[in-house]
Amino acid sequence: MSPIFTPASPGRRVISLLPAATELVAALGAADRLVGITHECDAPAAVLDRPRVTTTAVDATADAAVVDVQVRALVASGAPTFALLADRIAALAPDLMLTQALCDVCAISADDVRAIAAHLVPPPGILELAGTTVDGILADIAHLAAALGDTAGGERLIASLAARLAAVHDRLAAARAPRPAVAVIEWTDPLFAAGHWVPDMVRRAGGRDVLAEPGSHSVTVAADAIRAAAPDVVLIAPCGYDGARAADVARALVLAAPDWLEGRTVWALDANGLVSRPGPRVVDGIETMGAILHPDLFPPPPAAHATRIA
């Protein structure tokens, strides 16, 4: 979907309805324009005192199976998994609202954002981030920078991220590094294979995703299918989990000894910071994956980013 941005002037009072968008606004040097953020936003520290304008009925601290049951029940009932606090949004008088067009289960629905925006006076502009690959994320940065009236700043940020991506590519190419088979698990009960930009991250890190294609949706996957795909490396990156929680889940999974993990190298990733969010730290995620897949070419990843489990 193409981004939507209607006002003639740049956004000065911005509400971010996506943690990745919050990080992108800050990376573009416009954190001072953020007047509202989501209940999930946890970075950067400079914006965490902003009013929270979303809520959820899902207990994100529960076990994976419990969260899955909660989400499925809400979807079946027609209730949203995330809700907007309309009165609070109106009081903040935004002139730009940032949302997403990828998944109504994982974040605020773009339709709900448009419905609320239509009742505000004057109605704010709406920018939908829609990147499903790494290049798409970079394109979203350009769209956001334009909406903020800082095209040059967007170009600088994109150039910086592209240079880091090129450095990973060049080192892999110079070494003619083989591509190990990789499976990225973004939920463990039930098992989900990570989609969207994650297979592209694996490719850019010098791997070969054996469960998904770049830009595809994340989908449930049978253990038999993972076993048949024969990954060399399994990355456990549950959506929204930080490194410590992902490591705990991965250790429990390994202790349960499912046969689809037998003989595989297993790592846990800080999915919340490096994988789940289509923002600037996706490049950190690619660098981390590169270090895991090609330890002879890159220094070890920071402990906060990844933990070797098996």
C-alpha positions in Angstrom: 0.0 0.0 0.0 1.3 3.5 -0.8 1.9 5.8 2.1 -0.8 8.4 2.8 0.3 11.9 3.8 -2.1 14.8 3.1 -1.0 18.1 4.9 1.0 20.6 2.9 3.2 21.4 5.9 5.6 19.0 7.7 4.4 17.0 10.7 5.2 18.9 13.9 3.0 17.1 16.4 3.5 13.4 15.7 1.8 10.4 17.3 3.6 7.1 16.6 1.4 4.0 16.7 4.2 1.6 16.0 7.4 1.1 18.1 9.5 0.9 14.9 8.1 4.3 13.8 9.0 5.8 17.2 12.6 4.6 16.8 12.7 5.9 13.2 11.4 9.4 14.2 14.2 9.5 16.9 16.8 8.3 14.4 15.8 11.1 12.1 16.5 13.6 14.9 12.8 14.5 15.4 12.1 12.9 18.8 11.0 16.3 20.2 8.0 16.2 17.8 6.6 13.0 19.3 3.6 13.9 21.4 2.2 10.4 21.8 3.5 6.8 21.5 2.2 3.2 22.0 2.1 1.2 25.2 4.8 -1.1 23.6 7.3 1.6 22.9 10.5 1.1 24.9 13.2 2.9 22.9 14.8 5.3 22.8 14.9 6.4 26.4 14.4 10.1 25.5 10.8 9.5 24.4 9.6 7.1 27.1 7.9 9.9 29.1 5.5 10.7 26.3 1.8 9.9 26.7 0.8 6.4 25.8 -2.2 6.3 23.3 -2.8 2.6 22.9 -3.7 -0.4 25.1 -4.2 -4.1 24.7 -6.2 -6.9 26.2 -3.4 -9.4 25.5 -1.2 -10.3 28.4 2.2 -10.1 26.7 3.9 -11.5 29.8 2.1 -14.9 29.5 3.5 -18.0 28.0 3.5 -18.3 24.2 0.5 -20.7 24.1 -1.6 -18.5 26.4 -0.9 -15.4 24.3 -1.8 -17.3 21.1 -5.2 -18.4 22.7 -5.9 -14.8 23.8 -5.1 -13.4 20.3 -7.2 -16.0 18.5 -10.1 -15.4 20.8 -10.0 -11.7 20.2 -9.8 -12.1 16.5 -12.6 -14.7 16.5 -14.9 -12.2 18.4 -14.1 -9.4 16.1 -12.4 -7.4 18.9 -9.1 -5.6 18.2 -6.0 -6.9 19.8 -4.8 -3.3 20.2 -7.0 -0.3 20.9 -6.6 3.4 20.4 -7.3 5.8 23.3 -9.3 8.3 21.2 -9.9 11.0 23.8 -6.2 11.1 24.7 -5.3 11.3 21.0 -7.7 14.2 20.4 -6.3 16.1 23.4 -2.8 15.8 21.9 -3.9 17.4 18.6 -1.6 15.5 16.3 -0.9 16.8 12.7 0.7 13.4 11.7 -0.1 9.9 12.8 2.2 7.0 12.0 0.8 3.5 11.6 1.4 0.3 9.6 -0.3 -1.6 6.8 1.1 -5.1 7.5 -0.8 -6.8 10.2 -4.0 -6.0 12.2 -3.1 -8.6 14.8 0.4 -7.4 15.6 -0.3 -3.7 15.8 -3.0 -1.0 15.5 -5.3 -1.4 12.5 -4.7 1.3 9.9 -8.5 1.4 9.4 -9.0 2.2 13.1 -6.4 5.0 12.8 -8.2 6.5 9.7 -11.5 6.3 11.5 -10.2 8.3 14.5 -8.3 10.8 12.4 -11.5 11.6 10.4 -13.1 12.9 13.5 -10.2 15.2 14.5 -10.2 18.9 13.6 -8.2 19.5 11.6 -7.7 15.9 10.5 -4.0 14.8 10.8 -2.0 13.3 8.0 -1.5 9.6 8.2 1.6 7.8 7.1 1.4 4.0 6.8 4.7 2.1 7.0 4.4 -0.8 4.7 7.9 -2.2 4.0 8.0 -6.0 3.9 11.7 -6.2 2.9 14.9 -4.4 4.0 14.6 -2.2 0.9 11.0 -1.5 1.8 12.1 -0.4 5.3 14.6 2.0 3.7 11.9 3.3 1.5 9.7 3.9 4.5 12.5 5.9 6.1 12.4 8.2 3.0 8.6 8.6 3.2 8.8 9.4 6.9 11.6 11.9 6.4 9.5 13.7 3.7 6.5 13.8 6.0 8.7 15.4 8.7 10.0 17.9 6.1 13.6 16.5 6.4 14.3 14.7 3.1 18.0 15.4 3.5 18.0 13.8 7.0 16.3 10.8 5.6 18.9 10.5 2.9 21.7 10.7 5.5 20.1 8.0 7.6 19.5 5.7 4.6 23.1 6.2 3.4 24.5 5.3 6.8 22.4 2.1 7.1 23.2 1.2 3.5 26.9 1.5 4.1 26.7 -0.9 7.0 24.7 -3.4 4.8 27.3 -3.0 2.1 30.1 -3.7 4.6 28.5 -7.1 5.5 27.9 -7.9 1.9 31.4 -7.1 0.8 33.0 -9.2 3.5 30.8 -12.2 2.6 31.5 -11.7 -1.1 35.3 -11.4 -0.7 35.4 -14.6 1.3 33.0 -16.4 -1.1 31.2 -17.5 2.0 28.8 -20.5 1.7 25.2 -19.9 2.7 24.1 -22.1 5.6 20.5 -23.2 5.7 18.6 -21.1 8.3 15.2 -21.4 10.0 13.9 -18.4 12.0 11.2 -19.2 14.5 9.2 -16.1 15.5 6.8 -18.0 17.9 7.2 -21.3 19.6 3.7 -22.4 20.6 2.4 -22.8 18.0 5.5 -22.7 15.8 5.6 -19.8 13.4 8.2 -19.2 10.7 9.2 -15.6 10.5 8.2 -13.8 7.3 8.2 -10.2 6.0 11.7 -8.7 6.1 13.2 -11.5 8.1 14.1 -13.9 5.2 15.7 -10.9 3.5 17.7 -10.2 6.7 18.9 -13.8 6.6 20.0 -13.5 3.0 21.9 -10.3 3.6 23.6 -11.9 6.6 24.9 -14.7 4.3 22.3 -17.3 5.0 19.5 -19.1 3.1 16.1 -19.1 4.8 14.6 -22.5 4.3 11.1 -21.7 5.6 10.0 -18.4 4.1 10.6 -16.0 1.2 11.3 -12.2 1.6 8.1 -10.3 1.8 5.9 -13.3 2.7 3.6 -13.3 5.7 4.7 -15.1 8.9 2.8 -18.4 9.1 2.4 -21.4 11.3 4.8 -24.2 10.4 4.7 -27.9 11.3 7.6 -29.5 13.1 7.8 -32.0 10.2 8.2 -29.2 7.8 11.1 -27.8 9.8 12.8 -31.1 10.0 12.3 -31.7 6.3 13.8 -28.3 5.5 17.0 -29.4 7.3 18.3 -26.1 8.6 21.9 -25.9 9.8 21.0 -23.0 12.1 17.8 -22.3 14.0 17.3 -18.8 15.3 14.7 -18.5 18.0 13.3 -15.0 17.9 9.8 -14.8 19.4 8.0 -11.6 18.4 8.3 -9.0 21.1 10.8 -10.9 23.3 14.0 -9.4 24.4 17.3 -11.3 24.4 16.9 -12.8 28.0 13.3 -13.9 27.5 14.1 -15.4 24.1 17.1 -17.3 25.6 14.9 -18.7 28.4 12.3 -19.9 25.8 15.0 -21.4 23.6 16.6 -23.3 26.4 13.3 -24.8 27.4 12.7 -25.7 23.8 16.1 -27.4 23.6 15.5 -29.3 26.9 12.2 -30.6 25.5 14.4 -32.2 22.8 12.1 -32.0 19.8 13.5 -34.0 16.9 13.4 -31.1 14.5 16.1 -29.4 16.6 18.3 -32.5 16.8 21.8 -31.8 15.5 21.1 -28.1 14.8 23.0 -25.0 15.9 20.5 -23.0 18.0 20.7 -19.3 18.9 18.3 -17.0 20.7 17.9 -13.4 19.4 16.7 -10.2 20.9 13.7 -10.2 18.6 12.2 -7.1 20.1 15.1 -5.0 19.2 16.7 -6.6 16.2 14.0 -8.6 14.3 10.4 -7.8 15.0 10.5 -4.1 14.3 10.9 -2.7 10.8 13.1 0.1 11.9 16.8 1.2 12.0 17.9 -1.7 14.3 17.1 -4.2 11.6 20.6 -3.5 10.3 21.9 -4.4 13.8 19.9 -7.7 13.4 21.6 -8.4 10.0 25.0 -7.8 11.5 24.2 -10.1 14.5 23.0 -12.8 12.1 26.1 -12.4 10.1 28.2 -13.0 13.2 26.2 -16.1 14.0 26.3 -17.6 10.5 29.9 -16.7 9.7 31.9 -16.5 13.0 35.2 -16.7 11.0 34.4 -13.4 9.2 32.7 -11.3 11.9 33.4 -10.6 15.6 31.0 -12.3 18.1 27.6 -10.6 18.6 27.0 -8.7 21.8 25.6 -10.9 24.5 22.5 -8.7 24.7 21.8 -9.4 21.0 22.2 -13.2 20.8 22.9 -16.2 23.0 24.2 -19.6 21.8 21.8 -22.3 23.1 23.0 -25.5 21.4 
